Amino acid sequence: MQLRSDVTVKLIKSSANDIDVARAARVSTQGGQSLGDGGKSEGLINYLVRDRHGSPFEHNSFTFLVEAPIFVAREHMRHRAGWSYNEESGRYKELEGVFYMPDGDRPLVQVGKPGAYEFQAGTPVQKRAVVESFYSAYTWSYQAYLSLLKRGVAREVARMVLPVGLFTSYYATCNARSLMHFLSLRTRSEESTYPSFPQREIEMVAEQMEESFRDLMPSTHAAFLKHGRVAP
């Protein structure tokens, strides 16, 4: 059994750049002539984001391979518009015993009510209880899973004893517009027009995706930041 306190996001392939955003926008006024070199794109992209003209940001794609706990994948897959997913299946493969354990800096105590709450570190007793309880539950459940498999129980049945802290892997493909919407909801930033309160573990996924977004589409990313991290 392996315990992890991180998530990994790998950019597998992409077809994403700022010029294609400008070309997609200019086709409305230039028709086929928009297939030129694209011209200067920063000002046009800034205008598109500012005035919420979103469709030009859909003509590109990012494909990521994500390794994260099941509870993170379920949050991620709530994002449906502009996203496609394929996940490993416990029906067809034996699942590895890799589980999520919050690191020592992860806040544990929620104070306040939904929509107006914050998290606090927690006491040493609470931190110790988390580690001990997680380890005990993971050990028992994974041994039970392996025992069921050895007794000939089908994978699709045996997997039912496993908790949502188990790691899964999945492909996630999106365009820049859907990615910006995801980032606006799943990251915290003082520069955001609208506050967001993401769970820390999905924010870890979003932060790594944003690095790829910034590197491949710097003008689009800059406009996204300038206008309050609001998706067009």
Buried (B, 14 or more C-beta within 10 A) or exposed (E): EEBBEEBBBEBEEBEBBBBBBBBBBBBEEEEEEBEEEBEEBBEBBBEBBBEEBBEBBBBBBBBBBBBBBBBBBEBBEEBEEBBEBEBBEBEEEEBBBBBBBBEEEBEBEEEEEEEEEEBEEBEEEEBEEBBEEBBEEBEEBBEBBBEBBEEEBEBEEBBEBBBEBBBBBBBBBBBBBBBBBBBBBBBEEEEBEEEBBBEBBBBBBBBBBBEBBBEBBBBBBBBBBEBBBBBB
